Amino acid sequence: MVLAIFVAAGESHRMGRPKLLLAFGSNSILGKTIDNLLSSRVEEVILVLGTRAEAMKQVIAARPVNVVVNLITIRG
């Protein structure tokens, strides 16, 4: 089985807003990346979310993706 783990749990501090929710054509960067993974030979996609998890879940709601939310914050 080929599976992909997409870690999308960053806070986008430097940009000031979540990069993955930015528009990319008629989609978002997150949506386009998930669509690309789903159209590949990958059999399962696991999406790891953190900050803004609820907004990101809405973007991929209709896609067959397993979502894990990381609640641990590490500051250096």
mmCIF file of the N, C-alpha and C atoms, coordinates in Angstrom:
data_MODEL
# 
_entry.id   MODEL 
# 
loop_
_atom_site.group_PDB 
_atom_site.id 
_atom_site.type_symbol 
_atom_site.label_atom_id 
_atom_site.label_alt_id 
_atom_site.label_comp_id 
_atom_site.label_asym_id 
_atom_site.label_entity_id 
_atom_site.label_seq_id 
_atom_site.pdbx_PDB_ins_code 
_atom_site.Cartn_x 
_atom_site.Cartn_y 
_atom_site.Cartn_z 
_atom_site.occupancy 
_atom_site.B_iso_or_equiv 
_atom_site.pdbx_formal_charge 
_atom_site.auth_seq_id 
_atom_site.auth_comp_id 
_atom_site.auth_asym_id 
_atom_site.auth_atom_id 
_atom_site.pdbx_PDB_model_num 
ATOM 1   N N  . MET A 1 1  ? 0.844   -1.183 0.000  1.00 0.00 ? 1  MET A N  1 
ATOM 2   C CA . MET A 1 1  ? 0.000   0.000  0.000  1.00 0.00 ? 1  MET A CA 1 
ATOM 3   C C  . MET A 1 1  ? 0.890   1.246  0.000  1.00 0.00 ? 1  MET A C  1 
ATOM 4   N N  . VAL A 1 2  ? 0.538   2.177  -0.844 1.00 0.00 ? 2  VAL A N  1 
ATOM 5   C CA . VAL A 1 2  ? 1.243   3.457  -0.911 1.00 0.00 ? 2  VAL A CA 1 
ATOM 6   C C  . VAL A 1 2  ? 0.362   4.500  -0.233 1.00 0.00 ? 2  VAL A C  1 
ATOM 7   N N  . LEU A 1 3  ? 0.933   5.160  0.758  1.00 0.00 ? 3  LEU A N  1 
ATOM 8   C CA . LEU A 1 3  ? 0.160   6.188  1.433  1.00 0.00 ? 3  LEU A CA 1 
ATOM 9   C C  . LEU A 1 3  ? 0.972   7.461  1.532  1.00 0.00 ? 3  LEU A C  1 
ATOM 10  N N  . ALA A 1 4  ? 0.271   8.593  1.606  1.00 0.00 ? 4  ALA A N  1 
ATOM 11  C CA . ALA A 1 4  ? 0.932   9.899  1.704  1.00 0.00 ? 4  ALA A CA 1 
ATOM 12  C C  . ALA A 1 4  ? 0.501   10.560 2.998  1.00 0.00 ? 4  ALA A C  1 
ATOM 13  N N  . ILE A 1 5  ? 1.474   11.106 3.698  1.00 0.00 ? 5  ILE A N  1 
ATOM 14  C CA . ILE A 1 5  ? 1.195   11.908 4.884  1.00 0.00 ? 5  ILE A CA 1 
ATOM 15  C C  . ILE A 1 5  ? 1.552   13.340 4.537  1.00 0.00 ? 5  ILE A C  1 
ATOM 16  N N  . PHE A 1 6  ? 0.555   14.196 4.555  1.00 0.00 ? 6  PHE A N  1 
ATOM 17  C CA . PHE A 1 6  ? 0.725   15.605 4.206  1.00 0.00 ? 6  PHE A CA 1 
ATOM 18  C C  . PHE A 1 6  ? 0.630   16.406 5.506  1.00 0.00 ? 6  PHE A C  1 
ATOM 19  N N  . VAL A 1 7  ? 1.776   16.935 5.943  1.00 0.00 ? 7  VAL A N  1 
ATOM 20  C CA . VAL A 1 7  ? 1.820   17.706 7.188  1.00 0.00 ? 7  VAL A CA 1 
ATOM 21  C C  . VAL A 1 7  ? 1.531   19.164 6.858  1.00 0.00 ? 7  VAL A C  1 
ATOM 22  N N  . ALA A 1 8  ? 0.362   19.623 7.277  1.00 0.00 ? 8  ALA A N  1 
ATOM 23  C CA . ALA A 1 8  ? -0.095  20.985 6.992  1.00 0.00 ? 8  ALA A CA 1 
ATOM 24  C C  . ALA A 1 8  ? -0.472  21.675 8.293  1.00 0.00 ? 8  ALA A C  1 
ATOM 25  N N  . ALA A 1 9  ? 0.400   21.554 9.284  1.00 0.00 ? 9  ALA A N  1 
ATOM 26  C CA . ALA A 1 9  ? 0.081   22.027 10.621 1.00 0.00 ? 9  ALA A CA 1 
ATOM 27  C C  . ALA A 1 9  ? 0.787   23.326 10.998 1.00 0.00 ? 9  ALA A C  1 
ATOM 28  N N  . GLY A 1 10 ? 1.442   23.968 10.046 1.00 0.00 ? 10 GLY A N  1 
ATOM 29  C CA . GLY A 1 10 ? 2.180   25.188 10.351 1.00 0.00 ? 10 GLY A CA 1 
ATOM 30  C C  . GLY A 1 10 ? 1.293   26.381 10.647 1.00 0.00 ? 10 GLY A C  1 
ATOM 31  N N  . GLU A 1 11 ? 1.861   27.363 11.295 1.00 0.00 ? 11 GLU A N  1 
ATOM 32  C CA . GLU A 1 11 ? 1.100   28.552 11.687 1.00 0.00 ? 11 GLU A CA 1 
ATOM 33  C C  . GLU A 1 11 ? 1.226   29.702 10.690 1.00 0.00 ? 11 GLU A C  1 
ATOM 34  N N  . SER A 1 12 ? 2.124   29.615 9.743  1.00 0.00 ? 12 SER A N  1 
ATOM 35  C CA . SER A 1 12 ? 2.344   30.677 8.743  1.00 0.00 ? 12 SER A CA 1 
ATOM 36  C C  . SER A 1 12 ? 2.619   32.029 9.396  1.00 0.00 ? 12 SER A C  1 
ATOM 37  N N  . HIS A 1 13 ? 3.460   32.028 10.413 1.00 0.00 ? 13 HIS A N  1 
ATOM 38  C CA . HIS A 1 13 ? 3.778   33.263 11.144 1.00 0.00 ? 13 HIS A CA 1 
ATOM 39  C C  . HIS A 1 13 ? 4.311   34.364 10.237 1.00 0.00 ? 13 HIS A C  1 
ATOM 40  N N  . ARG A 1 14 ? 5.288   34.039 9.410  1.00 0.00 ? 14 ARG A N  1 
ATOM 41  C CA . ARG A 1 14 ? 5.916   35.070 8.584  1.00 0.00 ? 14 ARG A CA 1 
ATOM 42  C C  . ARG A 1 14 ? 4.957   35.668 7.569  1.00 0.00 ? 14 ARG A C  1 
ATOM 43  N N  . MET A 1 15 ? 4.050   34.855 7.055  1.00 0.00 ? 15 MET A N  1 
ATOM 44  C CA . MET A 1 15 ? 3.112   35.349 6.054  1.00 0.00 ? 15 MET A CA 1 
ATOM 45  C C  . MET A 1 15 ? 1.936   36.079 6.701  1.00 0.00 ? 15 MET A C  1 
ATOM 46  N N  . GLY A 1 16 ? 1.603   35.703 7.910  1.00 0.00 ? 16 GLY A N  1 
ATOM 47  C CA . GLY A 1 16 ? 0.505   36.361 8.614  1.00 0.00 ? 16 GLY A CA 1 
ATOM 48  C C  . GLY A 1 16 ? -0.867  35.779 8.340  1.00 0.00 ? 16 GLY A C  1 
ATOM 49  N N  . ARG A 1 17 ? -0.953  34.831 7.439  1.00 0.00 ? 17 ARG A N  1 
ATOM 50  C CA . ARG A 1 17 ? -2.200  34.126 7.146  1.00 0.00 ? 17 ARG A CA 1 
ATOM 51  C C  . ARG A 1 17 ? -1.837  32.754 6.593  1.00 0.00 ? 17 ARG A C  1 
ATOM 52  N N  . PRO A 1 18 ? -2.742  31.803 6.647  1.00 0.00 ? 18 PRO A N  1 
ATOM 53  C CA . PRO A 1 18 ? -2.397  30.439 6.228  1.00 0.00 ? 18 PRO A CA 1 
ATOM 54  C C  . PRO A 1 18 ? -2.151  30.316 4.724  1.00 0.00 ? 18 PRO A C  1 
ATOM 55  N N  . LYS A 1 19 ? -0.944  29.980 4.367  1.00 0.00 ? 19 LYS A N  1 
ATOM 56  C CA . LYS A 1 19 ? -0.563  29.863 2.955  1.00 0.00 ? 19 LYS A CA 1 
ATOM 57  C C  . LYS A 1 19 ? -1.417  28.833 2.216  1.00 0.00 ? 19 LYS A C  1 
ATOM 58  N N  . LEU A 1 20 ? -1.724  27.732 2.882  1.00 0.00 ? 20 LEU A N  1 
ATOM 59  C CA . LEU A 1 20 ? -2.440  26.656 2.207  1.00 0.00 ? 20 LEU A CA 1 
ATOM 60  C C  . LEU A 1 20 ? -3.875  27.018 1.848  1.00 0.00 ? 20 LEU A C  1 
ATOM 61  N N  . LEU A 1 21 ? -4.410  28.075 2.448  1.00 0.00 ? 21 LEU A N  1 
ATOM 62  C CA . LEU A 1 21 ? -5.764  28.507 2.126  1.00 0.00 ? 21 LEU A CA 1 
ATOM 63  C C  . LEU A 1 21 ? -5.790  29.580 1.038  1.00 0.00 ? 21 LEU A C  1 
ATOM 64  N N  . LEU A 1 22 ? -4.623  29.989 0.562  1.00 0.00 ? 22 LEU A N  1 
ATOM 65  C CA . LEU A 1 22 ? -4.560  30.977 -0.518 1.00 0.00 ? 22 LEU A CA 1 
ATOM 66  C C  . LEU A 1 22 ? -5.113  30.381 -1.813 1.00 0.00 ? 22 LEU A C  1 
ATOM 67  N N  . ALA A 1 23 ? -5.688  31.230 -2.636 1.00 0.00 ? 23 ALA A N  1 
ATOM 68  C CA . ALA A 1 23 ? -6.252  30.791 -3.911 1.00 0.00 ? 23 ALA A CA 1 
ATOM 69  C C  . ALA A 1 23 ? -5.152  30.294 -4.844 1.00 0.00 ? 23 ALA A C  1 
ATOM 70  N N  . PHE A 1 24 ? -5.491  29.247 -5.580 1.00 0.00 ? 24 PHE A N  1 
ATOM 71  C CA . PHE A 1 24 ? -4.601  28.682 -6.599 1.00 0.00 ? 24 PHE A CA 1 
ATOM 72  C C  . PHE A 1 24 ? -5.500  28.320 -7.768 1.00 0.00 ? 24 PHE A C  1 
ATOM 73  N N  . GLY A 1 25 ? -5.674  29.243 -8.689 1.00 0.00 ? 25 GLY A N  1 
ATOM 74  C CA . GLY A 1 25 ? -6.645  29.060 -9.766 1.00 0.00 ? 25 GLY A CA 1 
ATOM 75  C C  . GLY A 1 25 ? -8.041  29.061 -9.174 1.00 0.00 ? 25 GLY A C  1 
ATOM 76  N N  . SER A 1 26 ? -8.826  28.064 -9.491 1.00 0.00 ? 26 SER A N  1 
ATOM 77  C CA . SER A 1 26 ? -10.186 27.967 -8.947 1.00 0.00 ? 26 SER A CA 1 
ATOM 78  C C  . SER A 1 26 ? -10.225 27.165 -7.651 1.00 0.00 ? 26 SER A C  1 
ATOM 79  N N  . ASN A 1 27 ? -9.074  26.861 -7.114 1.00 0.00 ? 27 ASN A N  1 
ATOM 80  C CA . ASN A 1 27 ? -8.947  26.027 -5.929 1.00 0.00 ? 27 ASN A CA 1 
ATOM 81  C C  . ASN A 1 27 ? -8.122  26.778 -4.891 1.00 0.00 ? 27 ASN A C  1 
ATOM 82  N N  . SER A 1 28 ? -7.740  26.114 -3.822 1.00 0.00 ? 28 SER A N  1 
ATOM 83  C CA . SER A 1 28 ? -6.768  26.645 -2.867 1.00 0.00 ? 28 SER A CA 1 
ATOM 84  C C  . SER A 1 28 ? -5.506  25.800 -3.007 1.00 0.00 ? 28 SER A C  1 
ATOM 85  N N  . ILE A 1 29 ? -4.421  26.248 -2.421 1.00 0.00 ? 29 ILE A N  1 
ATOM 86  C CA . ILE A 1 29 ? -3.188  25.458 -2.464 1.00 0.00 ? 29 ILE A CA 1 
ATOM 87  C C  . ILE A 1 29 ? -3.416  24.112 -1.782 1.00 0.00 ? 29 ILE A C  1 
ATOM 88  N N  . LEU A 1 30 ? -4.116  24.126 -0.652 1.00 0.00 ? 30 LEU A N  1 
ATOM 89  C CA . LEU A 1 30 ? -4.425  22.878 0.053  1.00 0.00 ? 30 LEU A CA 1 
ATOM 90  C C  . LEU A 1 30 ? -5.277  21.962 -0.823 1.00 0.00 ? 30 LEU A C  1 
ATOM 91  N N  . GLY A 1 31 ? -6.345  22.484 -1.387 1.00 0.00 ? 31 GLY A N  1 
ATOM 92  C CA . GLY A 1 31 ? -7.227  21.679 -2.228 1.00 0.00 ? 31 GLY A CA 1 
ATOM 93  C C  . GLY A 1 31 ? -6.511  21.098 -3.429 1.00 0.00 ? 31 GLY A C  1 
ATOM 94  N N  . LYS A 1 32 ? -5.702  21.905 -4.096 1.00 0.00 ? 32 LYS A N  1 
ATOM 95  C CA . LYS A 1 32 ? -4.956  21.445 -5.276 1.00 0.00 ? 32 LYS A CA 1 
ATOM 96  C C  . LYS A 1 32 ? -3.961  20.351 -4.906 1.00 0.00 ? 32 LYS A C  1 
ATOM 97  N N  . THR A 1 33 ? -3.269  20.521 -3.786 1.00 0.00 ? 33 THR A N  1 
ATOM 98  C CA . THR A 1 33 ? -2.298  19.512 -3.351 1.00 0.00 ? 33 THR A CA 1 
ATOM 99  C C  . THR A 1 33 ? -2.997  18.197 -3.036 1.00 0.00 ? 33 THR A C  1 
ATOM 100 N N  . ILE A 1 34 ? -4.110  18.263 -2.313 1.00 0.00 ? 34 ILE A N  1 
ATOM 101 C CA . ILE A 1 34 ? -4.870  17.049 -1.991 1.00 0.00 ? 34 ILE A CA 1 
ATOM 102 C C  . ILE A 1 34 ? -5.380  16.396 -3.281 1.00 0.00 ? 34 ILE A C  1 
ATOM 103 N N  . ASP A 1 35 ? -5.918  17.191 -4.193 1.00 0.00 ? 35 ASP A N  1 
ATOM 104 C CA . ASP A 1 35 ? -6.398  16.648 -5.467 1.00 0.00 ? 35 ASP A CA 1 
ATOM 105 C C  . ASP A 1 35 ? -5.280  15.954 -6.230 1.00 0.00 ? 35 ASP A C  1 
ATOM 106 N N  . ASN A 1 36 ? -4.085  16.543 -6.233 1.00 0.00 ? 36 ASN A N  1 
ATOM 107 C CA . ASN A 1 36 ? -2.941  15.922 -6.910 1.00 0.00 ? 36 ASN A CA 1 
ATOM 108 C C  . ASN A 1 36 ? -2.579  14.590 -6.268 1.00 0.00 ? 36 ASN A C  1 
ATOM 109 N N  . LEU A 1 37 ? -2.586  14.544 -4.944 1.00 0.00 ? 37 LEU A N  1 
ATOM 110 C CA . LEU A 1 37 ? -2.286  13.288 -4.255 1.00 0.00 ? 37 LEU A CA 1 
ATOM 111 C C  . LEU A 1 37 ? -3.336  12.227 -4.578 1.00 0.00 ? 37 LEU A C  1 
ATOM 112 N N  . LEU A 1 38 ? -4.613  12.618 -4.568 1.00 0.00 ? 38 LEU A N  1 
ATOM 113 C CA . LEU A 1 38 ? -5.691  11.667 -4.826 1.00 0.00 ? 38 LEU A CA 1 
ATOM 114 C C  . LEU A 1 38 ? -5.702  11.163 -6.268 1.00 0.00 ? 38 LEU A C  1 
ATOM 115 N N  . SER A 1 39 ? -5.172  11.950 -7.184 1.00 0.00 ? 39 SER A N  1 
ATOM 116 C CA . SER A 1 39 ? -5.138  11.508 -8.583 1.00 0.00 ? 39 SER A CA 1 
ATOM 117 C C  . SER A 1 39 ? -3.851  10.746 -8.915 1.00 0.00 ? 39 SER A C  1 
ATOM 118 N N  . SER A 1 40 ? -2.992  10.571 -7.931 1.00 0.00 ? 40 SER A N  1 
ATOM 119 C CA . SER A 1 40 ? -1.747  9.823  -8.129 1.00 0.00 ? 40 SER A CA 1 
ATOM 120 C C  . SER A 1 40 ? -1.972  8.353  -7.767 1.00 0.00 ? 40 SER A C  1 
ATOM 121 N N  . ARG A 1 41 ? -0.904  7.612  -7.639 1.00 0.00 ? 41 ARG A N  1 
ATOM 122 C CA . ARG A 1 41 ? -0.988  6.192  -7.269 1.00 0.00 ? 41 ARG A CA 1 
ATOM 123 C C  . ARG A 1 41 ? -1.135  5.988  -5.770 1.00 0.00 ? 41 ARG A C  1 
ATOM 124 N N  . VAL A 1 42 ? -1.200  7.066  -5.027 1.00 0.00 ? 42 VAL A N  1 
ATOM 125 C CA . VAL A 1 42 ? -1.366  6.975  -3.574 1.00 0.00 ? 42 VAL A CA 1 
ATOM 126 C C  . VAL A 1 42 ? -2.735  6.369  -3.265 1.00 0.00 ? 42 VAL A C  1 
ATOM 127 N N  . GLU A 1 43 ? -2.759  5.410  -2.369 1.00 0.00 ? 43 GLU A N  1 
ATOM 128 C CA . GLU A 1 43 ? -4.011  4.724  -2.019 1.00 0.00 ? 43 GLU A CA 1 
ATOM 129 C C  . GLU A 1 43 ? -4.710  5.350  -0.817 1.00 0.00 ? 43 GLU A C  1 
ATOM 130 N N  . GLU A 1 44 ? -3.952  6.044  0.011  1.00 0.00 ? 44 GLU A N  1 
ATOM 131 C CA . GLU A 1 44 ? -4.527  6.678  1.196  1.00 0.00 ? 44 GLU A CA 1 
ATOM 132 C C  . GLU A 1 44 ? -3.792  7.982  1.464  1.00 0.00 ? 44 GLU A C  1 
ATOM 133 N N  . VAL A 1 45 ? -4.543  9.012  1.808  1.00 0.00 ? 45 VAL A N  1 
ATOM 134 C CA . VAL A 1 45 ? -3.956  10.312 2.151  1.00 0.00 ? 45 VAL A CA 1 
ATOM 135 C C  . VAL A 1 45 ? -4.308  10.623 3.598  1.00 0.00 ? 45 VAL A C  1 
ATOM 136 N N  . ILE A 1 46 ? -3.272  10.928 4.376  1.00 0.00 ? 46 ILE A N  1 
ATOM 137 C CA . ILE A 1 46 ? -3.451  11.362 5.754  1.00 0.00 ? 46 ILE A CA 1 
ATOM 138 C C  . ILE A 1 46 ? -3.007  12.815 5.811  1.00 0.00 ? 46 ILE A C  1 
ATOM 139 N N  . LEU A 1 47 ? -3.893  13.673 6.248  1.00 0.00 ? 47 LEU A N  1 
ATOM 140 C CA . LEU A 1 47 ? -3.623  15.107 6.338  1.00 0.00 ? 47 LEU A CA 1 
ATOM 141 C C  . LEU A 1 47 ? -3.483  15.472 7.805  1.00 0.00 ? 47 LEU A C  1 
ATOM 142 N N  . VAL A 1 48 ? -2.309  15.985 8.184  1.00 0.00 ? 48 VAL A N  1 
ATOM 143 C CA . VAL A 1 48 ? -2.058  16.397 9.559  1.00 0.00 ? 48 VAL A CA 1 
ATOM 144 C C  . VAL A 1 48 ? -2.256  17.903 9.644  1.00 0.00 ? 48 VAL A C  1 
ATOM 145 N N  . LEU A 1 49 ? -3.214  18.321 10.463 1.00 0.00 ? 49 LEU A N  1 
ATOM 146 C CA . LEU A 1 49 ? -3.532  19.739 10.631 1.00 0.00 ? 49 LEU A CA 1 
ATOM 147 C C  . LEU A 1 49 ? -3.178  20.197 12.032 1.00 0.00 ? 49 LEU A C  1 
ATOM 148 N N  . GLY A 1 50 ? -3.068  21.496 12.173 1.00 0.00 ? 50 GLY A N  1 
ATOM 149 C CA . GLY A 1 50 ? -2.799  22.107 13.476 1.00 0.00 ? 50 GLY A CA 1 
ATOM 150 C C  . GLY A 1 50 ? -3.595  23.385 13.558 1.00 0.00 ? 50 GLY A C  1 
ATOM 151 N N  . THR A 1 51 ? -2.906  24.494 13.394 1.00 0.00 ? 51 THR A N  1 
ATOM 152 C CA . THR A 1 51 ? -3.540  25.803 13.404 1.00 0.00 ? 51 THR A CA 1 
ATOM 153 C C  . THR A 1 51 ? -4.562  25.901 12.273 1.00 0.00 ? 51 THR A C  1 
ATOM 154 N N  . ARG A 1 52 ? -5.692  26.487 12.574 1.00 0.00 ? 52 ARG A N  1 
ATOM 155 C CA . ARG A 1 52 ? -6.783  26.691 11.611 1.00 0.00 ? 52 ARG A CA 1 
ATOM 156 C C  . ARG A 1 52 ? -7.306  25.383 11.022 1.00 0.00 ? 52 ARG A C  1 
ATOM 157 N N  . ALA A 1 53 ? -7.315  24.347 11.833 1.00 0.00 ? 53 ALA A N  1 
ATOM 158 C CA . ALA A 1 53 ? -7.749  23.028 11.374 1.00 0.00 ? 53 ALA A CA 1 
ATOM 159 C C  . ALA A 1 53 ? -9.178  23.044 10.853 1.00 0.00 ? 53 ALA A C  1 
ATOM 160 N N  . GLU A 1 54 ? -10.065 23.749 11.526 1.00 0.00 ? 54 GLU A N  1 
ATOM 161 C CA . GLU A 1 54 ? -11.469 23.751 11.102 1.00 0.00 ? 54 GLU A CA 1 
ATOM 162 C C  . GLU A 1 54 ? -11.637 24.374 9.717  1.00 0.00 ? 54 GLU A C  1 
ATOM 163 N N  . ALA A 1 55 ? -10.956 25.473 9.454  1.00 0.00 ? 55 ALA A N  1 
ATOM 164 C CA . ALA A 1 55 ? -11.040 26.110 8.133  1.00 0.00 ? 55 ALA A CA 1 
ATOM 165 C C  . ALA A 1 55 ? -10.478 25.191 7.057  1.00 0.00 ? 55 ALA A C  1 
ATOM 166 N N  . MET A 1 56 ? -9.406  24.489 7.371  1.00 0.00 ? 56 MET A N  1 
ATOM 167 C CA . MET A 1 56 ? -8.801  23.593 6.385  1.00 0.00 ? 56 MET A CA 1 
ATOM 168 C C  . MET A 1 56 ? -9.668  22.366 6.161  1.00 0.00 ? 56 MET A C  1 
ATOM 169 N N  . LYS A 1 57 ? -10.326 21.876 7.210  1.00 0.00 ? 57 LYS A N  1 
ATOM 170 C CA . LYS A 1 57 ? -11.224 20.728 7.043  1.00 0.00 ? 57 LYS A CA 1 
ATOM 171 C C  . LYS A 1 57 ? -12.372 21.077 6.098  1.00 0.00 ? 57 LYS A C  1 
ATOM 172 N N  . GLN A 1 58 ? -12.847 22.293 6.150  1.00 0.00 ? 58 GLN A N  1 
ATOM 173 C CA . GLN A 1 58 ? -13.933 22.714 5.264  1.00 0.00 ? 58 GLN A CA 1 
ATOM 174 C C  . GLN A 1 58 ? -13.498 22.665 3.802  1.00 0.00 ? 58 GLN A C  1 
ATOM 175 N N  . VAL A 1 59 ? -12.239 23.016 3.540  1.00 0.00 ? 59 VAL A N  1 
ATOM 176 C CA . VAL A 1 59 ? -11.722 23.024 2.158  1.00 0.00 ? 59 VAL A CA 1 
ATOM 177 C C  . VAL A 1 59 ? -11.693 21.613 1.570  1.00 0.00 ? 59 VAL A C  1 
ATOM 178 N N  . ILE A 1 60 ? -11.379 20.620 2.392  1.00 0.00 ? 60 ILE A N  1 
ATOM 179 C CA . ILE A 1 60 ? -11.210 19.257 1.870  1.00 0.00 ? 60 ILE A CA 1 
ATOM 180 C C  . ILE A 1 60 ? -12.368 18.339 2.274  1.00 0.00 ? 60 ILE A C  1 
ATOM 181 N N  . ALA A 1 61 ? -13.464 18.891 2.742  1.00 0.00 ? 61 ALA A N  1 
ATOM 182 C CA . ALA A 1 61 ? -14.578 18.110 3.294  1.00 0.00 ? 61 ALA A CA 1 
ATOM 183 C C  . ALA A 1 61 ? -15.102 17.032 2.357  1.00 0.00 ? 61 ALA A C  1 
ATOM 184 N N  . ALA A 1 62 ? -15.183 17.288 1.074  1.00 0.00 ? 62 ALA A N  1 
ATOM 185 C CA . ALA A 1 62 ? -15.755 16.328 0.122  1.00 0.00 ? 62 ALA A CA 1 
ATOM 186 C C  . ALA A 1 62 ? -14.727 15.318 -0.392 1.00 0.00 ? 62 ALA A C  1 
ATOM 187 N N  . ARG A 1 63 ? -13.496 15.402 0.087  1.00 0.00 ? 63 ARG A N  1 
ATOM 188 C CA . ARG A 1 63 ? -12.435 14.526 -0.427 1.00 0.00 ? 63 ARG A CA 1 
ATOM 189 C C  . ARG A 1 63 ? -12.193 13.363 0.538  1.00 0.00 ? 63 ARG A C  1 
ATOM 190 N N  . PRO A 1 64 ? -11.875 12.186 -0.002 1.00 0.00 ? 64 PRO A N  1 
ATOM 191 C CA . PRO A 1 64 ? -11.631 11.017 0.863  1.00 0.00 ? 64 PRO A CA 1 
ATOM 192 C C  . PRO A 1 64 ? -10.247 11.057 1.504  1.00 0.00 ? 64 PRO A C  1 
ATOM 193 N N  . VAL A 1 65 ? -10.124 11.865 2.537  1.00 0.00 ? 65 VAL A N  1 
ATOM 194 C CA . VAL A 1 65 ? -8.843  12.085 3.208  1.00 0.00 ? 65 VAL A CA 1 
ATOM 195 C C  . VAL A 1 65 ? -9.036  11.830 4.708  1.00 0.00 ? 65 VAL A C  1 
ATOM 196 N N  . ASN A 1 66 ? -8.067  11.162 5.307  1.00 0.00 ? 66 ASN A N  1 
ATOM 197 C CA . ASN A 1 66 ? -8.075  10.972 6.760  1.00 0.00 ? 66 ASN A CA 1 
ATOM 198 C C  . ASN A 1 66 ? -7.393  12.172 7.395  1.00 0.00 ? 66 ASN A C  1 
ATOM 199 N N  . VAL A 1 67 ? -8.045  12.786 8.358  1.00 0.00 ? 67 VAL A N  1 
ATOM 200 C CA . VAL A 1 67 ? -7.516  13.997 8.987  1.00 0.00 ? 67 VAL A CA 1 
ATOM 201 C C  . VAL A 1 67 ? -7.108  13.699 10.427 1.00 0.00 ? 67 VAL A C  1 
ATOM 202 N N  . VAL A 1 68 ? -5.908  14.159 10.785 1.00 0.00 ? 68 VAL A N  1 
ATOM 203 C CA . VAL A 1 68 ? -5.400  14.073 12.148 1.00 0.00 ? 68 VAL A CA 1 
ATOM 204 C C  . VAL A 1 68 ? -5.073  15.497 12.560 1.00 0.00 ? 68 VAL A C  1 
ATOM 205 N N  . VAL A 1 69 ? -5.499  15.896 13.764 1.00 0.00 ? 69 VAL A N  1 
ATOM 206 C CA . VAL A 1 69 ? -5.206  17.246 14.250 1.00 0.00 ? 69 VAL A CA 1 
ATOM 207 C C  . VAL A 1 69 ? -4.151  17.147 15.338 1.00 0.00 ? 69 VAL A C  1 
ATOM 208 N N  . ASN A 1 70 ? -3.026  17.835 15.108 1.00 0.00 ? 70 ASN A N  1 
ATOM 209 C CA . ASN A 1 70 ? -1.933  17.909 16.070 1.00 0.00 ? 70 ASN A CA 1 
ATOM 210 C C  . ASN A 1 70 ? -2.190  19.078 16.999 1.00 0.00 ? 70 ASN A C  1 
ATOM 211 N N  . LEU A 1 71 ? -2.380  18.806 18.267 1.00 0.00 ? 71 LEU A N  1 
ATOM 212 C CA . LEU A 1 71 ? -2.680  19.863 19.224 1.00 0.00 ? 71 LEU A CA 1 
ATOM 213 C C  . LEU A 1 71 ? -1.456  20.321 20.004 1.00 0.00 ? 71 LEU A C  1 
ATOM 214 N N  . ILE A 1 72 ? -0.290  19.774 19.690 1.00 0.00 ? 72 ILE A N  1 
ATOM 215 C CA . ILE A 1 72 ? 0.928   20.142 20.407 1.00 0.00 ? 72 ILE A CA 1 
ATOM 216 C C  . ILE A 1 72 ? 1.602   21.317 19.721 1.00 0.00 ? 72 ILE A C  1 
ATOM 217 N N  . THR A 1 73 ? 1.940   22.345 20.479 1.00 0.00 ? 73 THR A N  1 
ATOM 218 C CA . THR A 1 73 ? 2.641   23.503 19.943 1.00 0.00 ? 73 THR A CA 1 
ATOM 219 C C  . THR A 1 73 ? 4.036   23.549 20.566 1.00 0.00 ? 73 THR A C  1 
ATOM 220 N N  . ILE A 1 74 ? 5.051   23.623 19.732 1.00 0.00 ? 74 ILE A N  1 
ATOM 221 C CA . ILE A 1 74 ? 6.438   23.709 20.210 1.00 0.00 ? 74 ILE A CA 1 
ATOM 222 C C  . ILE A 1 74 ? 6.996   25.047 19.747 1.00 0.00 ? 74 ILE A C  1 
ATOM 223 N N  . ARG A 1 75 ? 7.439   25.823 20.659 1.00 0.00 ? 75 ARG A N  1 
ATOM 224 C CA . ARG A 1 75 ? 8.034   27.122 20.321 1.00 0.00 ? 75 ARG A CA 1 
ATOM 225 C C  . ARG A 1 75 ? 9.496   27.075 20.696 1.00 0.00 ? 75 ARG A C  1 
ATOM 226 N N  . GLY A 1 76 ? 10.320  27.584 19.793 1.00 0.00 ? 76 GLY A N  1 
ATOM 227 C CA . GLY A 1 76 ? 11.756  27.528 20.049 1.00 0.00 ? 76 GLY A CA 1 
ATOM 228 C C  . GLY A 1 76 ? 12.348  28.867 20.351 1.00 0.00 ? 76 GLY A C  1 
# 
